[in-house]
């Protein structure tokens, strides 16, 4: 597992049980939100973290089962 994937999973774990991890796999855009509702408003002020991933990193993140929504 890459350091970036570990960083994302650690951030999600540290953000509480309602943290919501969203991934747009085709472009590698990964955003961690405090809740699913916050993700629906897409107000970047609510983002906990944002990462740009390669295709391989996106696939590896999906394989962890921790991504809540993949587009």
C-alpha positions as a Markdown table, in Angstrom:
| # | Residue | x | y | z |
|---|---|---|---|---|
| 1 | Unk | 0.0 | 0.0 | 0.0 |
| 2 | Unk | 1.4 | 3.4 | -0.9 |
| 3 | Unk | 2.0 | 6.1 | 1.6 |
| 4 | Unk | -0.7 | 8.3 | -0.1 |
| 5 | Unk | -3.3 | 5.6 | 0.4 |
| 6 | Unk | -2.2 | 5.1 | 4.0 |
| 7 | Unk | -2.5 | 8.8 | 4.5 |
| 8 | Unk | -6.1 | 8.9 | 3.1 |
| 9 | Unk | -7.2 | 5.9 | 5.2 |
| 10 | Unk | -5.6 | 7.4 | 8.3 |
| 11 | Unk | -7.4 | 10.7 | 7.7 |
| 12 | Unk | -10.7 | 8.9 | 7.3 |
| 13 | Unk | -10.2 | 6.9 | 10.4 |
| 14 | Unk | -9.3 | 10.0 | 12.4 |
| 15 | Unk | -12.3 | 12.0 | 11.1 |
| 16 | Unk | -14.9 | 9.9 | 12.9 |
| 17 | Unk | -17.5 | 7.3 | 12.0 |
| 18 | Unk | -19.5 | 9.7 | 9.8 |
| 19 | Unk | -16.5 | 10.6 | 7.6 |
| 20 | Unk | -17.4 | 10.1 | 3.9 |
| 21 | Unk | -14.7 | 9.3 | 1.3 |
| 22 | Unk | -15.6 | 10.2 | -2.3 |
| 23 | Unk | -13.6 | 9.3 | -5.4 |
| 24 | Unk | -13.9 | 10.2 | -9.0 |
| 25 | Unk | -11.9 | 7.3 | -10.3 |
| 26 | Unk | -11.5 | 8.5 | -13.9 |
| 27 | Unk | -9.6 | 11.6 | -12.9 |
| 28 | Unk | -8.2 | 10.5 | -9.6 |
| 29 | Unk | -10.0 | 13.2 | -7.5 |
| 30 | Unk | -10.4 | 12.0 | -4.0 |
| 31 | Unk | -12.2 | 14.1 | -1.3 |
| 32 | Unk | -12.8 | 13.3 | 2.4 |
| 33 | Unk | -15.9 | 15.0 | 3.8 |
| 34 | Unk | -17.0 | 15.1 | 7.4 |
| 35 | Unk | -20.4 | 13.6 | 6.4 |
| 36 | Unk | -22.3 | 12.3 | 3.4 |
| 37 | Unk | -24.5 | 15.4 | 3.6 |
| 38 | Unk | -21.5 | 17.7 | 3.3 |
| 39 | Unk | -20.4 | 15.9 | 0.2 |
| 40 | Unk | -23.8 | 16.5 | -1.5 |
| 41 | Unk | -23.4 | 20.3 | -1.0 |
| 42 | Unk | -19.9 | 20.2 | -2.5 |
| 43 | Unk | -18.8 | 23.2 | -0.6 |
| 44 | Unk | -15.1 | 22.9 | -0.6 |
| 45 | Unk | -14.9 | 24.7 | 2.7 |
| 46 | Unk | -16.2 | 21.6 | 4.4 |
| 47 | Unk | -13.6 | 19.3 | 2.9 |
| 48 | Unk | -11.3 | 17.5 | 5.4 |
| 49 | Unk | -8.8 | 16.5 | 2.7 |
| 50 | Unk | -8.3 | 16.3 | -1.0 |
| 51 | Unk | -5.9 | 14.2 | -3.0 |
| 52 | Unk | -5.0 | 13.6 | -6.6 |
| 53 | Unk | -4.5 | 9.9 | -7.3 |
| 54 | Unk | -3.1 | 8.0 | -10.2 |
| 55 | Unk | -5.2 | 5.2 | -11.8 |
| 56 | Unk | -3.2 | 2.6 | -9.8 |
| 57 | Unk | -3.7 | 4.5 | -6.6 |
| 58 | Unk | -7.4 | 5.0 | -7.2 |
| 59 | Unk | -7.8 | 1.2 | -7.8 |
| 60 | Unk | -5.8 | 0.4 | -4.7 |
| 61 | Unk | -7.9 | 2.7 | -2.6 |
| 62 | Unk | -11.1 | 1.1 | -4.0 |
| 63 | Unk | -9.8 | -2.3 | -3.2 |
| 64 | Unk | -9.5 | -1.3 | 0.5 |
| 65 | Unk | -13.3 | -1.1 | 0.7 |
| 66 | Unk | -13.1 | 2.2 | 2.5 |
| 67 | Unk | -14.4 | 4.4 | -0.3 |
| 68 | Unk | -18.0 | 5.4 | 0.3 |
| 69 | Unk | -18.8 | 6.6 | -3.2 |
| 70 | Unk | -17.0 | 6.0 | -6.6 |
| 71 | Unk | -18.0 | 7.9 | -9.7 |
